[in-house]
Amino acid sequence: MRFAPLTLLVLAATSGSLLGQAPPGYYASVDASSAAALRATLHDVIDDHTIYPYTASSTDTWDILEWADEDPANSSRIVDVYLNESYAKQGGGNSFYNREHTWPKSYGFPDGSSSGPYTDCHSLRLVNDTYNSLRSNKPFDDCNAGCDEETTLVTNGTGGGSGVFPGNSNWTDGLFTGGRWQCWAGRKGDVARSLLYMDIRYEGGLSGLGVAEPDLILTDDRGLIASSNTGQDEAVGYMGILSVIVQWHWDDPPDADELERNDRVYFHQGNRNPFVDHPEWVDVIWGGGPSGPIPGTFSRYGTGCPSSTLAIPVLAEIVDPRIGDQLLFLAASAPPSTPGAVHIGFSQTSVNLGLIGFPACDMLAPPDLAFGATSSAIGIAFRTVGIPADPNLVGTSLFAQFLFAEFGIPLISATEGGQLTLGTD
């Protein structure tokens, strides 16, 4: 049993949706027994999505991307993928940000403006105009300190800094197929999973609407990448650098923002990026995954609410949370003689307590997953919660809360929140 003491948090009467999870049965037909089986069955699941126009007076890629790439701190703004700047939503034709094909359209589908890959919002990202030009159609590849630095801005606590390789900067050199673009650390995995998705989604032949689609293939061979840069739609398009893209996937696992983005694109297109939902499947197809068990992680977030005694309890560490674990939670700062309700909850979203009537508090996760527990408590309270041994939860980010509300009086005890990413034994 891993000992995971947490102190008390406020019990909030709220619930949240399960973001970042595929609908029940979405992947039921997937066979992960081999690379070939997984590739084929995943393609069948995500193939033939609903295609929206690139630019139109009706719903188009601008509309979808401005929701998918929305600034989590302000729904009237977006955050671009490379500069990491927050912009007020402008719509199409603005001079601040543009649409970036992470798989450059020149590699397989430059003329297919109404085709699947050209308009696929799992691949498209909003990006600062200048950085869009700087990246051009360079393959993604590791750079070095001799490359040109393209810095990021601090937005929502990420990005910023310069002068030390690699820092939080993008790095680039060369031109076109012979060039390199190293994405900054906060977006490496996001971009990698977009490309891995494209390799599985597009296998050539005709779409369900009878439109020709290219076979998109990731490779380490720059000669092959150059061979698909012909200025016209090709039956096969290459992009890379595969080994680097796979490593970036492992270096930067999916976070809450990427899970949310997957949901929003799925809402429109009707298909998901499976490598956001199941990062472990990359190892089955391309390898490169961690050997042995996948460790879980824990990090704090938010600030505490004052308790009824004006003390602010401190949240202790949770050690290596994994599926199948029995986590022991300790509520050590409960009022010594006041009965109350203790609740353990897990959520895949977080909310600001100020939005639900507790302005003195910063963050709290609504307890919306099924493996919580409730009990009455006086003084010190312990609760043990079992995490299901469900492989679908591996890599899932959860916000853990131990909540306490005193009975009969409107006083609360609360502390910091904590975010877990579940691993495997």
C-alpha positions in Angstrom: 0.0 0.0 0.0 1.4 3.4 -0.9 0.9 5.9 1.9 -0.6 9.1 0.5 -1.6 11.5 3.3 -3.7 14.5 2.3 -5.1 17.2 4.6 -8.6 18.5 4.5 -10.4 20.2 1.6 -13.9 21.8 1.3 -16.8 19.7 0.2 -18.3 21.3 -2.8 -21.7 20.3 -4.0 -20.8 20.3 -7.7 -20.1 17.8 -10.4 -18.1 17.8 -13.6 -18.0 16.1 -16.9 -15.4 13.4 -17.7 -13.3 15.3 -20.1 -10.5 13.5 -22.0 -12.2 10.2 -22.0 -13.5 8.5 -25.1 -17.2 7.5 -25.0 -17.8 3.9 -23.7 -17.1 1.4 -26.5 -15.3 3.9 -28.8 -12.2 1.7 -28.8 -13.9 -1.6 -28.3 -12.9 -3.0 -31.7 -9.2 -2.2 -31.3 -6.7 -5.1 -31.2 -3.4 -4.1 -29.6 -1.9 -7.6 -29.8 0.6 -6.5 -32.5 1.7 -3.4 -34.4 -0.1 -4.5 -37.6 -3.3 -5.3 -35.8 -3.3 -2.1 -33.8 -2.5 0.0 -36.8 -5.3 -1.6 -38.8 -8.0 -1.5 -36.1 -7.2 2.0 -35.0 -7.5 3.2 -38.6 -10.9 1.7 -38.8 -12.0 3.5 -35.7 -10.8 7.0 -36.6 -11.3 6.8 -40.4 -14.0 8.8 -42.3 -14.5 11.7 -39.9 -16.9 14.6 -40.6 -15.0 17.0 -42.9 -15.5 20.7 -42.4 -14.5 23.3 -45.0 -11.1 25.1 -44.6 -12.7 28.5 -45.0 -16.5 29.2 -45.3 -19.3 31.3 -44.0 -20.6 28.2 -42.3 -18.7 26.4 -39.6 -15.1 26.0 -40.8 -11.7 25.2 -39.4 -11.3 28.7 -38.0 -14.4 28.1 -35.8 -13.2 24.7 -34.6 -9.6 25.8 -34.0 -10.6 28.9 -32.0 -12.5 26.6 -29.7 -9.9 23.8 -29.7 -7.0 26.2 -29.0 -8.9 28.4 -26.6 -6.9 30.0 -23.8 -8.0 28.0 -20.7 -7.8 31.2 -18.6 -10.0 33.3 -21.0 -12.6 31.8 -23.4 -12.5 35.0 -25.6 -8.8 34.3 -26.4 -6.6 31.6 -28.0 -3.1 30.4 -27.3 -0.9 29.8 -30.3 1.2 26.6 -30.6 4.8 28.0 -31.0 5.1 31.5 -29.6 2.7 30.5 -26.7 1.0 34.0 -26.9 -2.6 34.6 -25.9 -4.5 36.5 -28.5 -8.1 37.8 -28.6 -10.1 35.7 -31.0 -10.0 37.3 -34.4 -11.5 34.8 -36.8 -10.2 34.3 -40.3 -8.1 36.7 -42.2 -6.4 38.4 -39.2 -2.8 39.6 -39.1 -2.0 38.0 -35.7 -2.2 34.3 -36.1 -2.8 31.7 -38.8 -3.4 28.0 -39.3 -0.4 25.7 -39.1 -0.5 22.3 -40.7 1.8 20.4 -38.3 2.0 17.9 -41.2 2.9 20.4 -43.9 0.3 20.3 -46.7 3.2 20.5 -49.2 4.1 16.9 -48.2 1.2 15.1 -49.9 -1.9 17.3 -50.2 -1.1 20.9 -51.3 -4.2 21.1 -53.6 -6.7 19.2 -51.5 -8.3 22.1 -49.6 -11.5 20.2 -49.2 -9.9 16.9 -48.4 -9.5 15.2 -45.0 -5.8 15.9 -44.2 -5.9 19.5 -45.4 -8.8 20.4 -43.0 -8.2 17.9 -40.2 -8.2 19.8 -37.0 -6.3 17.1 -35.1 -3.3 18.3 -37.2 -4.1 22.0 -37.6 -3.1 24.4 -34.9 -3.4 28.2 -34.5 0.0 29.8 -34.7 1.6 33.3 -34.7 2.0 34.5 -38.3 5.7 35.1 -38.1 6.4 31.7 -36.4 4.3 30.0 -39.1 6.6 31.4 -41.7 9.7 30.6 -39.7 8.7 26.9 -39.4 7.7 26.8 -43.1 7.6 23.1 -44.0 10.7 22.0 -42.1 10.6 18.5 -40.6 10.5 18.3 -36.9 13.9 17.3 -35.6 16.2 17.9 -32.7 18.4 21.0 -33.0 21.4 22.2 -31.0 22.6 25.4 -29.4 24.0 26.5 -32.8 20.4 26.8 -34.2 18.4 30.0 -34.2 16.3 30.5 -31.1 12.6 31.3 -31.4 11.5 32.2 -27.9 8.1 31.7 -26.2 6.1 33.9 -24.0 4.9 33.2 -20.5 1.2 32.3 -20.7 -0.7 30.5 -17.9 2.5 29.7 -16.1 4.3 28.0 -19.1 6.9 29.2 -21.6 9.2 32.2 -21.4 13.0 32.5 -20.8 15.7 32.6 -23.4 19.4 32.2 -24.0 20.0 28.7 -22.8 19.5 25.7 -25.0 16.8 24.3 -25.1 15.0 26.1 -22.4 11.4 26.9 -23.3 12.3 28.0 -26.8 11.8 26.6 -30.3 15.0 26.1 -32.3 15.5 26.0 -36.0 18.0 26.0 -38.8 18.2 25.2 -42.6 15.5 25.6 -45.2 12.5 23.5 -46.3 13.1 19.8 -46.4 16.7 20.2 -45.4 15.8 22.3 -42.3 14.9 21.5 -38.7 12.3 22.7 -36.3 12.6 21.7 -32.7 9.4 22.5 -30.9 9.5 24.0 -27.4 9.2 21.5 -24.5 5.6 22.4 -23.6 4.3 21.4 -27.1 6.6 18.7 -28.2 4.3 15.9 -27.3 1.2 17.7 -28.6 2.8 18.1 -32.0 4.2 14.6 -32.0 0.8 13.1 -31.3 -0.8 15.1 -34.1 1.7 13.6 -36.6 1.3 10.1 -35.2 -2.4 10.4 -35.6 -2.0 11.5 -39.3 0.1 8.4 -40.0 -2.7 6.1 -38.8 -5.7 8.1 -40.0 -4.6 8.4 -43.7 -3.9 5.1 -45.4 -4.6 6.0 -49.0 -7.6 4.9 -51.1 -10.9 6.7 -51.1 -12.8 8.2 -48.2 -16.3 7.2 -47.4 -17.4 10.1 -49.6 -15.4 8.7 -52.6 -12.6 11.4 -52.3 -9.0 10.3 -52.8 -6.9 10.4 -49.7 -3.1 10.1 -49.5 -1.2 7.5 -47.6 0.7 9.5 -45.0 3.9 7.9 -43.6 6.3 9.1 -41.0 9.9 8.4 -41.8 13.5 9.2 -40.8 14.5 9.4 -44.5 14.7 13.0 -45.6 15.0 11.9 -49.2 11.5 10.4 -49.0 10.1 13.5 -47.4 11.6 15.6 -50.3 10.1 13.2 -52.8 6.5 14.1 -51.8 7.2 17.9 -52.0 6.0 18.1 -55.6 3.4 20.9 -55.5 0.6 18.6 -56.2 -1.5 16.0 -54.4 0.3 12.7 -54.1 -0.8 9.2 -53.4 1.9 8.9 -50.7 3.2 11.7 -48.5 6.1 11.5 -46.1 7.0 13.5 -43.0 9.4 13.2 -40.1 11.6 12.8 -38.4 9.9 9.7 -37.1 12.4 8.6 -34.4 12.4 12.2 -33.0 8.6 12.5 -33.1 8.3 9.2 -31.1 10.8 10.5 -28.5 8.9 13.8 -28.2 5.8 11.8 -27.5 7.4 10.1 -24.5 9.1 13.3 -23.3 5.9 15.3 -23.1 2.9 13.1 -22.2 -0.7 14.4 -22.7 -1.8 17.0 -20.2 -5.3 18.3 -19.2 -5.3 21.0 -22.0 -4.5 18.4 -24.7 -7.2 16.0 -23.3 -9.7 18.9 -23.6 -8.6 19.8 -27.1 -9.1 16.1 -28.2 -12.7 16.3 -26.8 -13.4 19.6 -28.7 -12.1 18.3 -32.1 -14.0 15.1 -31.5 -17.2 17.1 -30.9 -17.0 18.4 -34.5 -15.2 15.7 -36.5 -16.5 12.7 -34.7 -13.1 11.1 -34.4 -10.4 11.2 -31.7 -6.6 11.2 -31.6 -6.1 7.8 -30.0 -2.5 8.6 -28.9 -3.9 11.3 -26.6 -6.4 8.8 -25.1 -3.9 5.9 -25.1 -0.2 7.1 -25.1 0.9 3.5 -24.5 -0.2 2.5 -28.0 2.7 4.4 -29.5 5.0 1.8 -28.0 3.1 -1.1 -29.7 3.4 0.5 -33.2 6.7 2.4 -33.1 8.4 1.4 -29.9 10.5 3.7 -27.8 8.3 3.5 -24.7 9.7 3.2 -21.2 10.8 -0.3 -20.2 9.0 -1.9 -17.3 6.3 -0.3 -15.2 5.2 3.3 -16.1 5.6 5.5 -13.0 2.8 7.7 -11.8 3.4 11.4 -11.0 1.9 13.9 -8.5 2.1 17.7 -8.4 0.4 20.4 -6.3 -1.7 23.2 -7.7 -3.8 26.0 -6.3 -3.7 27.7 -2.9 -5.6 26.8 0.2 -8.8 28.0 1.8 -8.6 29.0 5.5 -10.0 26.4 7.8 -12.5 27.0 10.6 -9.5 27.5 12.9 -7.8 29.9 10.4 -5.1 27.4 9.8 -4.3 26.3 6.3 -3.4 22.6 6.2 -0.6 21.5 3.9 -1.1 18.9 1.2 1.4 16.0 1.5 2.9 14.0 -1.4 1.2 11.1 -3.1 3.9 8.6 -4.0 3.8 7.1 -7.5 0.0 6.6 -8.0 -0.8 3.7 -10.3 -3.8 1.8 -11.5 -4.8 -1.0 -9.1 -3.3 0.9 -6.1 -4.9 1.3 -2.7 -4.1 4.9 -1.8 -4.3 5.8 1.9 -5.4 9.4 2.6 -4.9 11.1 5.9 -7.0 14.0 7.1 -4.9 15.3 10.0 -6.3 18.8 10.5 -10.0 18.1 11.0 -11.6 20.2 13.8 -11.0 18.0 16.9 -14.6 17.9 18.1 -16.7 18.9 15.1 -18.4 16.2 13.1 -18.3 16.6 9.3 -18.3 14.8 6.0 -15.1 13.5 4.5 -15.1 12.8 0.8 -12.4 11.6 -1.5 -13.0 12.5 -5.1 -11.2 12.3 -8.4 -11.8 14.4 -11.5 -10.3 15.0 -14.9 -11.2 18.7 -14.8 -10.5 21.4 -12.2 -12.6 24.4 -11.3 -12.0 27.7 -9.5 -13.7 27.7 -6.2 -14.5 31.3 -6.5 -16.9 30.4 -9.3 -19.0 28.3 -7.0 -19.3 30.5 -3.9 -15.9 30.2 -2.1 -14.0 33.3 -3.2 -11.2 32.7 -0.7 -10.2 29.5 -2.4 -8.3 29.0 -5.6 -8.7 25.5 -7.0 -10.8 22.4 -6.4 -11.7 19.4 -8.5 -15.3 18.2 -8.4 -15.5 14.6 -7.3 -17.0 13.1 -10.4 -15.3 9.8 -10.9 -16.9 6.6 -9.5 -14.0 5.5 -7.2 -14.6 8.0 -4.4 -15.6 7.4 -0.8 -17.6 9.2 1.8 -17.7 8.9 5.6 -18.3 10.9 8.7 -15.3 12.1 10.7 -14.4 13.7 14.0 -10.8 14.8 14.3 -8.2 12.8 12.4 -9.7 10.7 9.7 -8.2 8.0 7.4 -9.7 6.8 4.1 -8.5 4.2 1.7 -9.5 4.5 -1.9 -8.8 1.8 -4.6 -7.8 2.9 -8.1 -9.4 0.5 -10.6 -6.9 -1.8 -12.4 -8.1 -0.4 -15.7 -5.4 0.0 -18.4 -7.6 2.7 -20.0 -6.6 4.9 -17.0 -2.9 4.7 -17.6 -1.6 8.2 -18.4 -4.8 9.7 -17.3 -4.4 13.0 -15.4 -6.7 13.3 -12.3 -7.2 16.0 -9.8 -7.4 14.4 -6.3 -9.2 16.0 -3.4 -9.8 15.1 0.2 -12.7 17.2 1.2 -14.2 18.1 4.6 -17.3 20.1 5.5 -18.5 20.7 9.0 -22.1 19.7 9.8 -24.6 22.4 10.7 -22.3 25.4 10.3 -21.0 27.2 7.1 -17.4 26.7 8.0 -15.0 24.9 5.7 -11.5 23.3 5.9 -9.5 23.2 2.7 -6.0 23.2 1.4 -4.1 22.8 -1.9 -5.2 20.5 -4.7 -3.1 17.8 -6.3 -2.9 16.5 -9.9 -2.0 12.8 -10.4 -1.0 11.0 -13.6 -1.6 7.3 -13.2 1.0 4.7 -14.0 1.2 0.9 -14.1 2.7 -1.8 -11.9 
